[in-house]
């Protein structure tokens, strides 16, 4: 979804093992595992490497993706190979 959060990522909700918090930057794993945010293109994602899950949180919400390139996005994509995508809807 361009310029906005993914459906189902409203504030204070949960999706799979993720607690979405008050904003996408507050999201965390409900089991206390460390999470990481990353971009693939202008899309923003959250991953828990222990649970091996990831979640699309929105696109073009912050401009940091503009300082990255295809190599970074390819590496980010490879970093979640075999992970389960959590549906936020």
C-alpha positions in Angstrom: 0.0 0.0 0.0 1.7 3.2 -1.1 2.3 5.9 1.5 0.7 4.1 4.4 0.5 1.2 6.8 -0.5 -2.3 5.8 -4.1 -3.3 6.4 -4.6 -4.7 9.9 -1.6 -2.8 11.4 -3.7 -0.4 13.4 -2.3 0.8 16.7 -2.3 -1.5 19.6 -3.1 -4.7 17.7 -1.3 -8.0 17.4 -0.5 -10.0 14.3 0.9 -13.5 14.7 3.9 -13.2 17.1 4.1 -9.4 16.7 2.6 -6.8 19.0 2.3 -3.7 16.8 2.3 -1.1 19.5 1.3 2.5 19.1 3.1 2.9 15.8 5.1 0.6 13.5 8.4 1.8 15.2 7.1 0.4 18.6 6.4 -3.1 17.2 8.0 -6.1 18.9 7.9 -9.8 19.2 5.2 -10.9 21.8 7.7 -13.5 23.1 10.4 -10.9 23.9 12.7 -11.8 21.1 14.8 -9.0 19.5 13.3 -7.8 16.2 14.7 -5.9 13.3 13.3 -3.4 10.8 14.5 -3.4 7.2 13.5 -2.3 3.8 12.9 -4.0 0.5 12.5 -1.2 -2.0 10.1 1.3 -0.4 8.5 -1.4 1.6 9.2 -1.6 5.4 9.3 -4.9 7.2 9.7 -6.3 10.7 11.4 -9.6 11.4 11.9 -11.9 14.4 14.9 -14.2 13.6 14.1 -16.5 16.5 10.5 -17.1 15.5 11.5 -17.0 11.8 8.6 -14.7 10.9 8.3 -11.3 9.2 5.6 -8.7 8.7 5.0 -6.0 6.1 4.3 -2.8 8.1 3.9 -0.3 5.3 5.6 1.5 2.5 7.2 4.9 2.1 6.6 5.7 5.8 10.2 6.8 6.3 12.6 7.9 3.7 15.6 5.7 4.7 14.9 3.4 1.8 16.0 6.1 -0.6 19.6 5.8 0.7 19.7 2.1 0.0 20.2 0.3 -3.3 19.2 -3.0 -5.0 22.1 -4.8 -3.3 20.8 -3.9 0.2 17.3 -4.9 -0.8 18.5 -8.2 -2.2 20.4 -9.0 1.0 17.4 -8.1 3.1 15.2 -10.3 1.0 17.6 -13.2 1.3 17.8 -12.7 5.1 14.1 -13.8 5.4 14.2 -16.8 3.0 12.3 -19.7 4.6 10.6 -17.3 7.1 6.8 -17.3 7.5 5.1 -14.1 6.5 2.6 -13.0 9.1 -0.7 -11.6 7.7 -1.6 -8.4 9.4 -5.2 -8.4 8.2 
